[in-house]
Amino acid sequence: MASIGHVCLQWALLEMTILAVLDALEDMPHERGAIVWGGLDMLPRFHMAINLAQFHKAPHAIPLELRAIRKALQDGIADGRNQAVHGAHKDSGVLDSVQLTMVRWPEPRRTQTVTLEDMFKLSEDIHALQRRCYAVFEAIGAWKFPNNGAGNSGNNLSHGRADVIADSKIAQRIYASVNRLWRKILN
């Protein structure tokens, strides 16, 4: 049962991170953003972030990564979270597992046995999406404020890492070459 709390914590962090992305895209203080975006569920927040990134002509990597995160949510992570949080729990009779019933789901999915390991994996998957979303947030900052010393135009998204490329000359040349290649591919 404690694993449910971990799933909830990771989901809450993802929610706060996508809110930060929305606030950053609109140059909006968090307090106002909480009023504007706070009533939306997770997927509509991602829909909005993608639309705003396109509207503001963000670097291609930003809406692309937001779409990928949304797809992962739609491909089972959101359902798994909803099942863990909203499902009716019943002892399965097997150590470290529980039966979860979602009455709104049709058979045969309605009742499933979920192990502690399944819940831990779900938590890890949500956490990985949160890290990727945070990398988008950092990329937005680098795109909107290019002279802050980060040396990144908002295209440096590597699945959870928005690390700045080292200041060495060779790294700068490699980065410039990859950027040119991406521009050719995307245009």
Contacts in CASP RR format, 6 or more apart in sequence:
PFRMAT RR
TARGET T0000
AUTHOR 0000-0000-0000
METHOD contacts of the structure
MODEL  1
MASIGHVCLQWALLEMTILAVLDALEDMPHERGAIVWGGLDMLPRFHMAI
NLAQFHKAPHAIPLELRAIRKALQDGIADGRNQAVHGAHKDSGVLDSVQL
TMVRWPEPRRTQTVTLEDMFKLSEDIHALQRRCYAVFEAIGAWKFPNNGA
GNSGNNLSHGRADVIADSKIAQRIYASVNRLWRKILN
1 89 0 8 1.000
1 98 0 8 1.000
3 84 0 8 1.000
3 116 0 8 1.000
3 119 0 8 1.000
3 120 0 8 1.000
3 123 0 8 1.000
4 84 0 8 1.000
4 85 0 8 1.000
4 119 0 8 1.000
6 119 0 8 1.000
6 120 0 8 1.000
6 123 0 8 1.000
7 81 0 8 1.000
7 84 0 8 1.000
7 85 0 8 1.000
7 119 0 8 1.000
7 122 0 8 1.000
7 123 0 8 1.000
7 126 0 8 1.000
8 85 0 8 1.000
9 123 0 8 1.000
10 123 0 8 1.000
10 126 0 8 1.000
10 127 0 8 1.000
10 130 0 8 1.000
11 42 0 8 1.000
11 81 0 8 1.000
11 85 0 8 1.000
11 126 0 8 1.000
13 127 0 8 1.000
13 130 0 8 1.000
14 42 0 8 1.000
14 126 0 8 1.000
14 129 0 8 1.000
14 130 0 8 1.000
14 133 0 8 1.000
15 42 0 8 1.000
15 45 0 8 1.000
17 130 0 8 1.000
17 133 0 8 1.000
17 134 0 8 1.000
17 137 0 8 1.000
18 42 0 8 1.000
18 45 0 8 1.000
18 46 0 8 1.000
18 49 0 8 1.000
18 133 0 8 1.000
19 30 0 8 1.000
19 33 0 8 1.000
19 34 0 8 1.000
19 37 0 8 1.000
19 38 0 8 1.000
19 45 0 8 1.000
20 30 0 8 1.000
20 137 0 8 1.000
21 49 0 8 1.000
21 66 0 8 1.000
21 133 0 8 1.000
21 136 0 8 1.000
21 137 0 8 1.000
21 140 0 8 1.000
22 28 0 8 1.000
22 33 0 8 1.000
22 36 0 8 1.000
22 37 0 8 1.000
22 45 0 8 1.000
22 48 0 8 1.000
22 49 0 8 1.000
22 52 0 8 1.000
23 29 0 8 1.000
23 30 0 8 1.000
23 32 0 8 1.000
23 33 0 8 1.000
23 37 0 8 1.000
24 137 0 8 1.000
24 140 0 8 1.000
24 141 0 8 1.000
24 144 0 8 1.000
25 49 0 8 1.000
25 52 0 8 1.000
25 53 0 8 1.000
25 56 0 8 1.000
25 58 0 8 1.000
25 140 0 8 1.000
26 33 0 8 1.000
26 52 0 8 1.000
27 144 0 8 1.000
28 36 0 8 1.000
37 45 0 8 1.000
37 48 0 8 1.000
40 48 0 8 1.000
42 73 0 8 1.000
42 78 0 8 1.000
43 70 0 8 1.000
43 73 0 8 1.000
43 74 0 8 1.000
43 78 0 8 1.000
46 66 0 8 1.000
46 69 0 8 1.000
46 70 0 8 1.000
46 73 0 8 1.000
47 70 0 8 1.000
49 66 0 8 1.000
50 63 0 8 1.000
50 66 0 8 1.000
50 67 0 8 1.000
50 70 0 8 1.000
53 62 0 8 1.000
53 63 0 8 1.000
53 66 0 8 1.000
54 63 0 8 1.000
58 140 0 8 1.000
58 143 0 8 1.000
58 154 0 8 1.000
59 139 0 8 1.000
59 143 0 8 1.000
59 153 0 8 1.000
59 154 0 8 1.000
59 155 0 8 1.000
60 155 0 8 1.000
60 182 0 8 1.000
60 186 0 8 1.000
61 139 0 8 1.000
61 154 0 8 1.000
61 155 0 8 1.000
61 156 0 8 1.000
61 157 0 8 1.000
62 136 0 8 1.000
62 139 0 8 1.000
62 140 0 8 1.000
62 143 0 8 1.000
62 154 0 8 1.000
62 157 0 8 1.000
65 132 0 8 1.000
65 135 0 8 1.000
65 136 0 8 1.000
65 139 0 8 1.000
65 157 0 8 1.000
66 133 0 8 1.000
66 136 0 8 1.000
68 132 0 8 1.000
69 129 0 8 1.000
69 132 0 8 1.000
69 133 0 8 1.000
69 136 0 8 1.000
72 125 0 8 1.000
72 129 0 8 1.000
73 129 0 8 1.000
77 122 0 8 1.000
77 125 0 8 1.000
77 126 0 8 1.000
77 129 0 8 1.000
80 122 0 8 1.000
81 122 0 8 1.000
81 126 0 8 1.000
82 102 0 8 1.000
83 100 0 8 1.000
83 102 0 8 1.000
83 112 0 8 1.000
83 114 0 8 1.000
84 100 0 8 1.000
84 114 0 8 1.000
84 119 0 8 1.000
84 122 0 8 1.000
86 102 0 8 1.000
87 100 0 8 1.000
87 101 0 8 1.000
87 102 0 8 1.000
88 100 0 8 1.000
88 101 0 8 1.000
88 102 0 8 1.000
88 103 0 8 1.000
89 98 0 8 1.000
89 99 0 8 1.000
89 100 0 8 1.000
90 98 0 8 1.000
90 99 0 8 1.000
90 100 0 8 1.000
90 101 0 8 1.000
91 98 0 8 1.000
91 99 0 8 1.000
92 98 0 8 1.000
92 99 0 8 1.000
92 113 0 8 1.000
94 113 0 8 1.000
96 115 0 8 1.000
96 116 0 8 1.000
96 117 0 8 1.000
97 113 0 8 1.000
97 114 0 8 1.000
97 115 0 8 1.000
97 116 0 8 1.000
98 113 0 8 1.000
98 114 0 8 1.000
99 111 0 8 1.000
99 112 0 8 1.000
99 113 0 8 1.000
99 114 0 8 1.000
100 111 0 8 1.000
100 112 0 8 1.000
100 113 0 8 1.000
100 114 0 8 1.000
101 110 0 8 1.000
101 111 0 8 1.000
102 109 0 8 1.000
102 110 0 8 1.000
103 110 0 8 1.000
128 159 0 8 1.000
128 160 0 8 1.000
131 159 0 8 1.000
131 160 0 8 1.000
131 161 0 8 1.000
132 157 0 8 1.000
132 159 0 8 1.000
132 160 0 8 1.000
134 160 0 8 1.000
134 162 0 8 1.000
135 157 0 8 1.000
135 158 0 8 1.000
135 159 0 8 1.000
135 160 0 8 1.000
135 161 0 8 1.000
135 162 0 8 1.000
136 157 0 8 1.000
136 162 0 8 1.000
138 162 0 8 1.000
139 152 0 8 1.000
139 154 0 8 1.000
139 155 0 8 1.000
139 156 0 8 1.000
139 157 0 8 1.000
139 162 0 8 1.000
140 154 0 8 1.000
141 148 0 8 1.000
141 150 0 8 1.000
141 154 0 8 1.000
142 148 0 8 1.000
142 150 0 8 1.000
142 151 0 8 1.000
142 152 0 8 1.000
142 153 0 8 1.000
142 154 0 8 1.000
142 156 0 8 1.000
142 162 0 8 1.000
143 152 0 8 1.000
143 153 0 8 1.000
143 154 0 8 1.000
146 152 0 8 1.000
146 153 0 8 1.000
149 164 0 8 1.000
150 164 0 8 1.000
151 164 0 8 1.000
151 165 0 8 1.000
152 162 0 8 1.000
152 164 0 8 1.000
152 165 0 8 1.000
153 179 0 8 1.000
155 179 0 8 1.000
155 182 0 8 1.000
156 162 0 8 1.000
156 163 0 8 1.000
156 164 0 8 1.000
156 165 0 8 1.000
165 171 0 8 1.000
165 172 0 8 1.000
165 174 0 8 1.000
165 175 0 8 1.000
END
